Amino acid sequence: MTINTSKALSNSKTQKMAFLWKAIFLSFLFCYTSVPAKEIHVALIDTSFCPSLIKTSQKIIIDPVKDFTQSHSFKCYKGILKKRAFHGHWVLETIVKGLNPQTPIRITPLIVFNKKGSQKLSYWKRALAFIEEANVDFAVAAAGLPLIEKNDLLSASSLKTLSKPLLLATGRKGPYLAKEVPLFPHIHRNWPLFYFGSFHEGLDSQDPARSDKMQFSAYPVHYSMPFQDKRAAYPSLKGSSLSVSLGARYLLEQCLSELSNRENLSKGHLSDCFERGKVLIKGRATSFTSLKE
């Protein structure tokens, strides 16, 4: 029996090449499909925070607090969180409470209220500079700087454009602001801003929902949530501050997979996500389907 050695060698070489190409293809496929989604980085601008007192999912990283006022030196303990000076902590805990993301989230708390409870434009400028430089995807601010003096308004109006999406509480009249005044950064309507307001729910199906008459009217309310909600981590968190907290939570709960696969988030990307969840409530105010009980 005669064996064609050259043909056998050729077949063997062909099989080896086929095996090699298959291995290369499978290796490429594995590498492509196993590339993790990028970490979403959120900045939170507000008063004081105590991240060490919050238990979160392993995929939620809360950075050390950045104090742009350079005035705070407090110790964190549970009782201190009841003070309004920790409004920022109320917002932070409401955003992450029970959140169990599939992709990593990094949150950096930024303080722009000094130990006396006052704000300055210089504090905000440092915070916004950090947001631009630190590869933040979007920011949240349940606060605003009242521009009472004309010089303050002129200085704030001339600031460099913010490129990152910013979720804002519209603000409301109350003990700290008796009348409506311009707010920073709210005045920059050409920036990628989302304004969150609140409404009062009716007592029954015959009682329509009503907008919060105390909230500032100078800014367009893109999205609105109930004035009070049991998902607030602290009962004192109400109104547009609660609304913007739940708006941020909605993004991290319902849009994280989509947003984490984009290199640069834009206002349009966040708008698309918000619009998918928006529904009419009693024909007037708007909220999100996933946020309703």
Protein Blocks (a to p, Z undefined) as FASTA:
>chain_A
ZZdfklmmmmmmmmmmmmmmmmmmmmmmmmmmmpccdddddddddddddfklpccdfklc
cdddddfkopaccdddfklmmpmklmmmmmmmmmmgopacfbdcddddddfbdfkopacf
klmmmmmmmmmmnopabdcddbdcddfbfklmmmmmmpccdfbdcdddebiadfklmbac
dddfklmmmbccdddddddddfblklccdddfkbcfkbccfbdcdfbdfkbmbfklgcjl
lmmmmmmmmmmmmmmmmmmmpfbdcfklmmmmmmmmgcceehiaccdfklpZZ
